[in-house]
Each structure stands twice: as structure tokens, then as C-alpha cells.
Amino acid sequence: MYKIYINETLLILAAQSEVRVPEKNDESDIIARYAGKPKFLLNYIDLAEKTSVYKTITIYSPNIKKLRQDFQSLFKIVKAAGGLVINNKSEALLIHRRGFWDLPKGKMELNEKKKQSALREVMEETGVKNLEINKKLITTYHTYRNINKKRVLKKTFWYLMSAKKQDLVPQKEEGIKRAVWKDVDTFMDNKPKIFRNIRDILAHYKEITETANL
């Protein structure tokens, strides 16, 4: 199963065995069987790009590999890497950019390793020092239009990182207004303006933390 955010609509590509088709669809969700042609996918991509009526669009197929390949053929693929940094006070490093709270990340350079890229981008965007990677978190996907109006699918590799609490320096040239340390639970309780894929990362972190404490 692959989760892709198009604007704030979640589009899911799933194997047929992973989907239970209800007798009646929820009005805020769409569930559709893949017809086998990329043009079919474009209908749902356009729908997600042009409206926020639907929370989730699920497209399923008995051949998930072909479904994924056909979907990706409609986009330019860009790979990026970033991190969720937790300090010695159990606070997370968050940035504020273009009106949204976010986590530091950026495009991978040519021949750059994923971990190397993640460390570089987090340090560049926040000024954090003595940064270490603890483990891999999740991989997220979201789409956007580039300067030439072409569709781009960004695949971002996320890592759990650690550093001591320290002063931060937001990278202004990347549009970052603030870089701060926040308690994750308190932060989320305040209902911040944040992208859904970032919510997924924070939720995953909370889940693995709670599991580790059992």
C-alpha cells in the first residue's frame, strides 16, 4: 500500500487483497478498481488537484506493481531526505515555512546517500550541530507542480535523529521563518497548521515510542 498526498487529499494505491469495498461509499471517500490504463489514473489525480471535497481516494488492483509503475509514469520523480530530531529534553525540532509547520528536509544531490542527504539538509535548514541518526522512520510521497507546471512526485526518506538542545538558526533563503524545539504532544494538542504527511511522521514516532515503553 502506498500513500500519496495530492494537496491535502490522500490518494492510496493498494493491492486488491488490502481493500474491503463497502456496499456504499462514504461521500468523502472514493474507492475504485484500476482499469489498467494510466489515463484512468489522471482522472483521479485531476480530481485531487482541483478539489478538496474528498479526504481519501483509494485505487486498487490485483497487480500493485503495475499500478504503482503506471502512476509514477505520470510524474517526474524527485527524491528527498529529512529528519525528525529529538533533543535530550524529548522535544522535537520543527520549522515554520510558508505558513505551515514542517520538518527539515530537502532534495538529494547527485550520487548522495540517503542518510548523508538527510543529515546535510537538517543541518543546513536549522543550524543544528552534532546531529546523529538513530533509525529510519517512514517514506512519504506528495505531489506538486514545478515552475514549468509539470507534475512532480516527491519521495522523501525520513530518519529519527538526536541532538542536544541548542540554539537554532533557520535558513532564511529557504523561506524558513522559525526553527524551534517543541514538545510533540503539546504541539499537536494546539491543532497547528501542518501538512498531513508531517502528521503521519509525528504519529509514527509517537507509536514507536509508546511501543518501546510497553
N, C-alpha and C positions, 0 to 999 in steps of 0.2 A: 504494500500500500504506500502510495506517495502523496504527500500533502503539498499543494502549491497554492500560494496566496496571490490572487489577482486583485489588485487594490486590496480591499478588506474582505473579499469573498474567498472562501476556502474551496478550492477545487481538488477533489480526491480522485486519483487513478487507482483502481483496485482490481484484484483478481475476482472472478465471479464467485469463488468459494468464500470470499471475505465479506460479501454483501448479502444482506437479507432485504429483499424488496417488499416493502409493506403493501397491503392491499390498497391503501390510499396514501398518496404522498402528502407530507406536511407542506403547507403553502409556501414556507420559507426555504424549502429544500427541493432539489431536483435529483432524481436517480435515473440514470439512462444506461442502456446497454450499448457498447461501442459498435457502430455499424461497419467498422473496418476500413474507413477512408478518412484521411486527415481533414478533409473538408467538413466532415461531421463535427470534429473537434473545434473547428473555427467558430461554429455557431455558438458554442458554449463559452469559448474564450471571449468573443464579442459581447455576449450577454453579461459576463462578469466585468468586462471593462467599462461597459456603458451604463450599468445599473447596479444599485446596492440592495435590490429587492431580496435577493436570495443569500442566505447565510452560507449554505453549502451546496455544491454541485458535485455529485458523485457519478463518475463514469466507470463502468466495469466491463471486463472482457475475460473470456477463458484463457486468453493469451496476453498476460500482463506485460510481457517483454515487448511484444509488438505495439501494444497500446502506448507504452512509455516511449518507444522509439519514434512512433508516429507523432506523438505530442511534441517531443523535443525537436523534430524536424521543422517545426513551425517557428522556431526561435533561434536567435544567436545565443550560444551558451557562454556565460561568464562565471568563472569560479572565484570565490572569495573565502576569506577566513577571518575569524574573530574569536573573542573570548568573554566569558563571564568570570570576572576577577573577584575573589572573595578575600577580604583582608583578615588580619589577626583579631578583629573585633566582630567577625562574622557579618560584615557589611559588604554589599555588592557595589562595584564601580559602574555607574550609569552616566550616560551623556545626554545632553539635550540639544537636538539639532532639527532645524526647520519645523519647529512647533511640536515635535514629538520626543518623548523619552526613548532612548535606544541603547544598544550595547555597541562598543567599539568593534569595528570590522573594516575590511577593505579588500579590494581586488588583488588577487595573487599576481605576482610578477612572473615573467617568463622563466621557466625552469626552477621556480622557487618551490620548496617543500611546503606542505600544508601547515605544519607546526611552526616552521620558520616564518611563514607569512602571517600567521595569527599573532605571534609574539611581536613582530615588527609593527603591524597595524595598530595593535592595542597601545604599544609604547608611543608611537607617533601621534595617535589621536588624543591621548590623555596625559602624556608625560610621566606615566608611572615607571618606576625603576625596580630593578631586582625582581623581575617577573618570572614565575615558573609555571609550567604546565603540569597539572595533576592528572587529567584524564580527558578522553574525548566525551563530549556531550551528545549532541544530535547534529544532523544535517538539515538545513531548511532550504526551501525553494520559494522564490517570489518573482513576479514578472514586472516589467516596466517598459516604457518606450524610450529609446535613446534619442539623441539630438537629431537623428535622421528619421525619427518616427518609426524605426524598426522595432519589432518585438524582441525583448531580451529576457531570457530565463537565467536568473542568478542562483547559483548553487553555493551555499555558504556552509563551511565546515566550522563547527563551534567546539571550543575546548573550555574545560573548567580550569581556571588559573588561580594562583595565590600570590599575594604580595603583602608586605606590611602596610599599615595605614600611613599615608603620607600626603603631602600637598600635591595637587594635580594641576596640570597646565593644558586646558583644552586647545585643540588645534583649530585656530580661528579660520585659517584658509580653507578648511574643510567644512565650514559652516557650523562648527560646534560652539555653542554659546556657553555651555557649562559641562564640567566633569566633576562628579560628586560621589561620595560614599553614602549608601542608603541601606537601612535595614529592609530586607526584601518584603517581609510580611506587612510592615507598616506602610511601605511604599505602595504595595498593591491594594491595601485597605483604603487608601486615599483615591482610588479609581483614577490613576494617571492616564493621560493621553499617550497611548503606546500601541505599537503595531502588534497584530495578533501573533505573528511568528515569534516576536520577542516574549510575549506572554507564554508561548509554548516552551521556550527555553527556560524561563523562570519557573514554570510549573514542573518541568522535568527535573530541574535542580532541587526543588522542594521535595519531590517524590523520592529521589535517590537519597536525599539527606534523611528523610523520615524513615526510609527502609534501613539505612545504616544504623539508625538509633534504636531499632527494634531489639 
